[in-house]
Amino acid sequence: MTKMSGFILMLIIVVSIIFVGCTKSQTTVQSDLVGTVNVEDSDTDTIVIYTFKNESKKDVTVIGGARYKMVKDNKDVEEGGVPIKDYITLEPGQDYTDKKTFSNLKSGSYSIDMEWNNTIVTAKFLRN
């Protein structure tokens, strides 16, 4: 693929994301969990909703909450964690959903990595 073709493809993807208003991404299995992350944009808030599902045939116990890293225009802007109480045990097929709200993000191109129990999911989004 030439650089121009790559640029055109990227432009089409970015424009599509703008019209849809949110993004969804799914990870490959890196542990017994499979995750998804959605990004919803409102006037002042950006809400990241993530779900991790136990795809194994055994219980999975996770200690601690999800960790996140947000990148804007290829620069780290925020890292942190979403606390939960103690630990969570997911039975086979069970999932866990939570969210993190970011207020007053500046305009730009972002990506967010959500990590929980060695499974990482990533979403890219534009903030206008």
MDTraj code that builds the backbone (N, CA, C; nanometers):
import mdtraj as md
import numpy as np

residues = "MET THR LYS MET SER GLY PHE ILE LEU MET LEU ILE ILE VAL VAL SER ILE ILE PHE VAL GLY CYS THR LYS SER GLN THR THR VAL GLN SER ASP LEU VAL GLY THR VAL ASN VAL GLU ASP SER ASP THR ASP THR ILE VAL ILE TYR THR PHE LYS ASN GLU SER LYS LYS ASP VAL THR VAL ILE GLY GLY ALA ARG TYR LYS MET VAL LYS ASP ASN LYS ASP VAL GLU GLU GLY GLY VAL PRO ILE LYS ASP TYR ILE THR LEU GLU PRO GLY GLN ASP TYR THR ASP LYS LYS THR PHE SER ASN LEU LYS SER GLY SER TYR SER ILE ASP MET GLU TRP ASN ASN THR ILE VAL THR ALA LYS PHE LEU ARG ASN".split()
xyz = np.array([
    [0.0845, -0.1164, 0.0000],
    [0.0000, 0.0000, 0.0000],
    [0.0898, 0.1236, 0.0000],
    [0.0592, 0.2163, -0.0860],
    [0.1395, 0.3383, -0.0922],
    [0.1018, 0.4313, 0.0225],
    [0.1863, 0.5312, 0.0444],
    [0.1586, 0.6276, 0.1517],
    [0.0280, 0.7014, 0.1254],
    [0.0015, 0.7359, -0.0001],
    [-0.1203, 0.8090, -0.0346],
    [-0.2433, 0.7225, -0.0090],
    [-0.2370, 0.5943, -0.0446],
    [-0.3495, 0.5041, -0.0190],
    [-0.3735, 0.4903, 0.1302],
    [-0.2659, 0.4790, 0.2064],
    [-0.2776, 0.4704, 0.3517],
    [-0.3394, 0.5955, 0.4104],
    [-0.2997, 0.7110, 0.3595],
    [-0.3547, 0.8383, 0.4068],
    [-0.5037, 0.8472, 0.3758],
    [-0.5430, 0.8089, 0.2554],
    [-0.6838, 0.8147, 0.2160],
    [-0.7664, 0.7202, 0.3021],
    [-0.7148, 0.6007, 0.3262],
    [-0.7849, 0.5046, 0.4106],
    [-0.8016, 0.5601, 0.5519],
    [-0.6970, 0.6196, 0.6066],
    [-0.7040, 0.6771, 0.7407],
    [-0.8048, 0.7916, 0.7445],
    [-0.8076, 0.8750, 0.6415],
    [-0.9022, 0.9859, 0.6345],
    [-1.0461, 0.9345, 0.6337],
    [-1.0722, 0.8286, 0.5597],
    [-1.2063, 0.7699, 0.5545],
    [-1.2466, 0.7181, 0.6918],
    [-1.1545, 0.6523, 0.7602],
    [-1.1840, 0.5992, 0.8935],
    [-1.2143, 0.7122, 0.9908],
    [-1.1338, 0.8172, 0.9889],
    [-1.1544, 0.9305, 1.0803],
    [-1.2892, 0.9963, 1.0549],
    [-1.3236, 1.0182, 0.9297],
    [-1.4522, 1.0799, 0.8964],
    [-1.5669, 0.9897, 0.9410],
    [-1.5538, 0.8595, 0.9248],
    [-1.6575, 0.7661, 0.9689],
    [-1.6780, 0.7739, 1.1191],
    [-1.5697, 0.7824, 1.1938],
    [-1.5796, 0.7917, 1.3396],
    [-1.6517, 0.9194, 1.3799],
    [-1.6233, 1.0279, 1.3109],
    [-1.6895, 1.1549, 1.3425],
    [-1.8400, 1.1419, 1.3233],
    [-1.8841, 1.0796, 1.2134],
    [-2.0265, 1.0673, 1.1871],
    [-2.0950, 0.9701, 1.2820],
    [-2.0274, 0.8672, 1.3227],
    [-2.0869, 0.7691, 1.4129],
    [-2.0974, 0.8256, 1.5540],
    [-1.9962, 0.8987, 1.5989],
    [-2.0014, 0.9619, 1.7298],
    [-1.9447, 0.8780, 1.8419],
    [-1.9136, 0.7526, 1.8152],
    [-1.8486, 0.6700, 1.9164],
    [-1.7736, 0.5589, 1.8451],
    [-1.6856, 0.4949, 1.9188],
    [-1.6074, 0.3877, 1.8597],
    [-1.6199, 0.2628, 1.9436],
    [-1.5853, 0.1513, 1.8846],
    [-1.5856, 0.0246, 1.9557],
    [-1.4651, -0.0543, 1.9080],
    [-1.3994, -0.1174, 2.0007],
    [-1.2819, -0.1959, 1.9678],
    [-1.2837, -0.3235, 2.0487],
    [-1.2310, -0.4309, 1.9933],
    [-1.2239, -0.5568, 2.0664],
    [-1.0818, -0.6085, 2.0606],
    [-1.0417, -0.6721, 2.1668],
    [-0.9062, -0.7231, 2.1773],
    [-0.9021, -0.8713, 2.1433],
    [-0.7835, -0.9196, 2.1172],
    [-0.7642, -1.0628, 2.1075],
    [-0.7417, -1.1157, 2.2483],
    [-0.7604, -1.2442, 2.2665],
    [-0.7462, -1.3030, 2.3990],
    [-0.6000, -1.3018, 2.4393],
    [-0.5689, -1.2324, 2.5503],
    [-0.4349, -1.2317, 2.6061],
    [-0.4337, -1.3041, 2.7396],
    [-0.5504, -1.3340, 2.7923],
    [-0.5653, -1.4096, 2.9151],
    [-0.6963, -1.4848, 2.8997],
    [-0.7614, -1.5145, 3.0106],
    [-0.8910, -1.5809, 3.0029],
    [-1.0043, -1.4823, 2.9771],
    [-0.9707, -1.3548, 2.9690],
    [-1.0711, -1.2512, 2.9480],
    [-1.0629, -1.1952, 2.8067],
    [-1.1789, -1.1560, 2.7538],
    [-1.1873, -1.0835, 2.6274],
    [-1.2563, -0.9522, 2.6595],
    [-1.2042, -0.8433, 2.6057],
    [-1.2596, -0.7130, 2.6410],
    [-1.3067, -0.6333, 2.5224],
    [-1.3971, -0.5404, 2.5508],
    [-1.4407, -0.4405, 2.4541],
    [-1.4409, -0.3053, 2.5240],
    [-1.4264, -0.2005, 2.4466],
    [-1.4328, -0.0650, 2.5016],
    [-1.5080, 0.0239, 2.4036],
    [-1.5996, 0.1052, 2.4566],
    [-1.6770, 0.2009, 2.3776],
    [-1.6510, 0.3404, 2.4316],
    [-1.6494, 0.4376, 2.3439],
    [-1.6287, 0.5764, 2.3845],
    [-1.7500, 0.6569, 2.3399],
    [-1.8129, 0.7258, 2.4362],
    [-1.9278, 0.8111, 2.4077],
    [-1.8900, 0.9546, 2.4398],
    [-1.9282, 1.0443, 2.3517],
    [-1.8930, 1.1851, 2.3641],
    [-2.0178, 1.2673, 2.3926],
    [-2.0115, 1.3554, 2.4911],
    [-2.1188, 1.4522, 2.5132],
    [-2.0572, 1.5915, 2.5059],
    [-2.1331, 1.6924, 2.5422],
    [-2.0831, 1.8296, 2.5316],
    [-1.9540, 1.8507, 2.6094],
    [-1.9516, 1.8079, 2.7351],
    [-1.8333, 1.8331, 2.8186],
    [-1.7621, 1.7066, 2.8616],
    [-1.8281, 1.5917, 2.8531],
    [-1.7703, 1.4671, 2.9039],
    [-1.7427, 1.3665, 2.7929],
    [-1.6418, 1.2866, 2.8162],
    [-1.6131, 1.1701, 2.7340],
    [-1.6231, 1.0503, 2.8270],
    [-1.7106, 0.9555, 2.7940],
    [-1.7355, 0.8411, 2.8803],
    [-1.6794, 0.7167, 2.8132],
    [-1.5888, 0.6490, 2.8838],
    [-1.5281, 0.5257, 2.8353],
    [-1.5956, 0.4108, 2.9098],
    [-1.6651, 0.3251, 2.8348],
    [-1.7357, 0.2108, 2.8926],
    [-1.6636, 0.0849, 2.8466],
    [-1.6188, 0.0052, 2.9422],
    [-1.5427, -0.1143, 2.9068],
    [-1.6057, -0.2378, 2.9698],
    [-1.5941, -0.3488, 2.8973],
    [-1.6476, -0.4768, 2.9422],
    [-1.5410, -0.5830, 2.9227],
    [-1.5238, -0.6664, 3.0229],
    [-1.4349, -0.7816, 3.0134],
    [-1.5174, -0.9057, 3.0431],
    [-1.5052, -1.0067, 2.9566],
    [-1.5834, -1.1294, 2.9692],
    [-1.4909, -1.2480, 2.9890],
    [-1.5296, -1.3367, 3.0809],
    [-1.4547, -1.4595, 3.1058],
    [-1.4886, -1.5598, 2.9959],
    [-1.3938, -1.5836, 2.9074],
    [-1.4133, -1.6765, 2.7959],
    [-1.3579, -1.8161, 2.8265],
    [-1.3084, -1.8353, 2.9473],
    [-1.2503, -1.9652, 2.9819],
    [-1.3582, -2.0583, 3.0374],
    [-1.3161, -2.1776, 3.0746],
    [-1.4075, -2.2757, 3.1327],
    [-1.3900, -2.2856, 3.2835],
    [-1.3212, -2.1861, 3.3417],
    [-1.2981, -2.1852, 3.4868],
    [-1.3251, -2.0446, 3.5396],
    [-1.3418, -2.0346, 3.6709],
    [-1.3578, -1.9032, 3.7329],
    [-1.2294, -1.8229, 3.7172],
    [-1.2441, -1.6923, 3.6974],
    [-1.1300, -1.6013, 3.6906],
    [-1.1492, -1.4968, 3.8001],
    [-1.0504, -1.4861, 3.8882],
    [-1.0550, -1.3864, 3.9947],
    [-0.9589, -1.2739, 3.9604],
    [-1.0112, -1.1513, 3.9642],
    [-0.9315, -1.0332, 3.9331],
    [-0.9234, -0.9482, 4.0592],
    [-0.8015, -0.9144, 4.0965],
    [-0.7794, -0.8296, 4.2130],
    [-0.7498, -0.6888, 4.1637],
    [-0.8247, -0.5924, 4.2131],
    [-0.8028, -0.4526, 4.1742],
    [-0.8807, -0.4150, 4.0503],
    [-0.8860, -0.2856, 4.0250],
    [-0.9622, -0.2330, 3.9124],
    [-0.8805, -0.2231, 3.7857],
    [-0.9465, -0.1738, 3.6836],
    [-0.8811, -0.1562, 3.5537],
    [-0.7844, -0.0386, 3.5598],
    [-0.6803, -0.0488, 3.4796],
    [-0.5856, 0.0615, 3.4628],
    [-0.6058, 0.1177, 3.3220],
    [-0.5803, 0.2473, 3.3083],
    [-0.5972, 0.3097, 3.1774],
    [-0.4813, 0.4024, 3.1465],
    [-0.4619, 0.4226, 3.0160],
    [-0.3659, 0.5213, 2.9675],
    [-0.4298, 0.5904, 2.8481],
    [-0.4376, 0.7246, 2.8551],
    [-0.4946, 0.8025, 2.7458],
    [-0.3825, 0.8764, 2.6738],
    [-0.3881, 0.8706, 2.5410],
    [-0.2881, 0.9346, 2.4560],
    [-0.3607, 1.0323, 2.3642],
    [-0.3062, 1.1547, 2.3520],
    [-0.3625, 1.2561, 2.2615],
    [-0.2524, 1.3007, 2.1674],
    [-0.2795, 1.2930, 2.0391],
    [-0.1824, 1.3353, 1.9385],
    [-0.0450, 1.2730, 1.9655],
    [-0.0454, 1.1432, 1.9964],
    [0.0757, 1.0628, 2.0205],
    [0.1530, 1.1017, 2.1461],
    [0.0890, 1.1687, 2.2424],
    [0.1535, 1.2031, 2.3693],
    [0.0653, 1.1569, 2.4844],
    [0.1263, 1.0933, 2.5861],
    [0.0511, 1.0519, 2.7044],
    [-0.0075, 1.1741, 2.7735],
    [-0.1387, 1.1700, 2.8029],
    [-0.2010, 1.2820, 2.8728],
    [-0.2531, 1.2441, 3.0110],
    [-0.2849, 1.1165, 3.0305],
    [-0.3339, 1.0755, 3.1618],
    [-0.3210, 0.9250, 3.1775],
    [-0.2820, 0.8837, 3.2974],
    [-0.2781, 0.7427, 3.3354],
    [-0.3416, 0.7304, 3.4719],
    [-0.4036, 0.6171, 3.4969],
    [-0.4635, 0.5981, 3.6284],
    [-0.5324, 0.4646, 3.6385],
    [-0.6145, 0.4528, 3.7400],
    [-0.6880, 0.3302, 3.7634],
    [-0.8314, 0.3605, 3.8004],
    [-0.9167, 0.2624, 3.7782],
    [-1.0563, 0.2710, 3.8177],
    [-1.0731, 0.1734, 3.9333],
    [-1.0873, 0.2238, 4.0556],
    [-1.0898, 0.1343, 4.1715],
    [-1.2170, 0.0510, 4.1793],
    [-1.2015, -0.0695, 4.2317],
    [-1.3147, -0.1551, 4.2662],
    [-1.2907, -0.2065, 4.4067],
    [-1.3926, -0.2602, 4.4671],
    [-1.3782, -0.3150, 4.6011],
    [-1.3115, -0.4519, 4.5936],
    [-1.2035, -0.4694, 4.6687],
    [-1.1368, -0.5978, 4.6869],
    [-1.1072, -0.6701, 4.5560],
    [-1.1902, -0.7686, 4.5233],
    [-1.1669, -0.8507, 4.4050],
    [-1.3005, -0.8904, 4.3442],
    [-1.2938, -0.9349, 4.2198],
    [-1.4128, -0.9820, 4.1491],
    [-1.3821, -1.1196, 4.0923],
    [-1.4740, -1.2137, 4.1111],
    [-1.4618, -1.3458, 4.0509],
    [-1.5683, -1.3580, 3.9426],
    [-1.5223, -1.3841, 3.8207],
    [-1.6128, -1.4042, 3.7076],
    [-1.6220, -1.5525, 3.6772],
    [-1.7432, -1.6035, 3.6731],
    [-1.7654, -1.7420, 3.6333],
    [-1.7543, -1.7505, 3.4810],
    [-1.7384, -1.8714, 3.4262],
    [-1.7314, -1.8848, 3.2805],
    [-1.8527, -1.8186, 3.2133],
    [-1.8259, -1.7351, 3.1136],
    [-1.9314, -1.6658, 3.0407],
    [-1.9783, -1.5363, 3.1050],
    [-1.9392, -1.5121, 3.2287],
    [-1.9821, -1.3906, 3.2983],
    [-1.8949, -1.2728, 3.2566],
    [-1.9556, -1.1521, 3.2559],
    [-1.8769, -1.0339, 3.2216],
    [-1.8888, -0.9267, 3.3293],
    [-1.7997, -0.8306, 3.3190],
    [-1.7948, -0.7171, 3.4115],
    [-1.7848, -0.5900, 3.3281],
    [-1.8732, -0.4947, 3.3546],
    [-1.8741, -0.3674, 3.2829],
    [-1.8592, -0.2534, 3.3820],
    [-1.7808, -0.1553, 3.3446],
    [-1.7614, -0.0362, 3.4272],
    [-1.7353, 0.0806, 3.3331],
    [-1.7234, 0.1999, 3.3892],
    [-1.6976, 0.3164, 3.3050],
    [-1.6083, 0.4154, 3.3775],
    [-1.5451, 0.4985, 3.2979],
    [-1.4612, 0.6078, 3.3465],
    [-1.5015, 0.7311, 3.2671],
    [-1.5285, 0.8410, 3.3375],
    [-1.5693, 0.9655, 3.2732],
    [-1.4552, 1.0660, 3.2785],
    [-1.4270, 1.1251, 3.1647],
    [-1.3256, 1.2300, 3.1535],
    [-1.3984, 1.3593, 3.1187],
    [-1.3728, 1.4646, 3.1955],
    [-1.4399, 1.5929, 3.1738],
    [-1.3483, 1.6906, 3.1019],
    [-1.4098, 1.7681, 3.0128],
    [-1.3433, 1.8808, 2.9469],
    [-1.2150, 1.8440, 2.8726],
    [-1.2170, 1.7329, 2.7992],
    [-1.1020, 1.7009, 2.7147],
    [-1.0950, 1.8021, 2.6010],
    [-0.9760, 1.8421, 2.5660],
    [-0.9573, 1.9355, 2.4552],
    [-0.9759, 1.8628, 2.3226],
    [-1.0031, 1.9390, 2.2180],
    [-1.0185, 1.8814, 2.0844],
    [-0.8910, 1.8104, 2.0435],
    [-0.9073, 1.7005, 1.9709],
    [-0.7916, 1.6285, 1.9212],
    [-0.8212, 1.4823, 1.8983],
    [-0.7196, 1.4112, 1.8562],
    [-0.7265, 1.2684, 1.8288],
    [-0.6714, 1.1935, 1.9495],
    [-0.7506, 1.1032, 2.0045],
    [-0.7147, 1.0313, 2.1262],
    [-0.7165, 0.8805, 2.1037],
    [-0.6456, 0.8107, 2.1909],
    [-0.6645, 0.6668, 2.2066],
    [-0.6610, 0.6384, 2.3556],
    [-0.7323, 0.5338, 2.3949],
    [-0.7312, 0.4937, 2.5350],
    [-0.7102, 0.3437, 2.5425],
    [-0.6179, 0.3032, 2.6290],
    [-0.5934, 0.1622, 2.6582],
    [-0.6537, 0.1323, 2.7943],
    [-0.7384, 0.0303, 2.8019],
    [-0.7922, -0.0176, 2.9289],
    [-0.7326, -0.1559, 2.9522],
    [-0.6736, -0.1761, 3.0692],
    [-0.6103, -0.3043, 3.1019],
    [-0.6712, -0.3595, 3.2293],
    [-0.7071, -0.4877, 3.2229],
    [-0.7619, -0.5552, 3.3398],
    [-0.7148, -0.6998, 3.3355],
    [-0.6420, -0.7425, 3.4370],
    [-0.5942, -0.8805, 3.4474],
    [-0.5171, -0.9245, 3.3225],
    [-0.4248, -0.8413, 3.2772],
    [-0.3377, -0.8697, 3.1624],
    [-0.4086, -0.8708, 3.0277],
    [-0.5313, -0.8252, 3.0213],
    [-0.6017, -0.8096, 2.8943],
    [-0.6130, -0.6603, 2.8667],
    [-0.5719, -0.6190, 2.7477],
    [-0.5727, -0.4777, 2.7110],
    [-0.6655, -0.4572, 2.5919],
    [-0.7540, -0.3583, 2.6036],
    [-0.8393, -0.3178, 2.4918],
    [-0.8113, -0.1711, 2.4623],
    [-0.8216, -0.1355, 2.3358],
    [-0.7883, -0.0003, 2.2920],
    [-0.8999, 0.0554, 2.2050],
    [-0.9291, 0.1829, 2.2230],
    [-1.0227, 0.2535, 2.1349],
    [-0.9592, 0.3852, 2.0944],
    [-0.9845, 0.4252, 1.9715],
    [-0.9402, 0.5555, 1.9212],
    [-1.0644, 0.6399, 1.8993],
    [-1.0526, 0.7697, 1.9292],
    [-1.1672, 0.8578, 1.9119],
    [-1.1208, 1.0011, 1.8912],
    [-1.2114, 1.0810, 1.8354],
    [-1.1859, 1.2235, 1.8144],
    [-1.2725, 1.3032, 1.9093],
    [-1.2154, 1.4035, 1.9680],
    [-1.2906, 1.4961, 2.0536],
    [-1.2955, 1.6296, 1.9804],
    [-1.4163, 1.6787, 1.9520],
    [-1.4321, 1.8054, 1.8792],
    [-1.4551, 1.9206, 1.9741],
])
top = md.Topology()
chain = top.add_chain()
for i, resn in enumerate(residues, 1):
    res = top.add_residue(resn, chain, resSeq=i)
    for name in ("N", "CA", "C"):
        top.add_atom(name, md.element.get_by_symbol(name[0]), res)
traj = md.Trajectory(xyz[None], top)
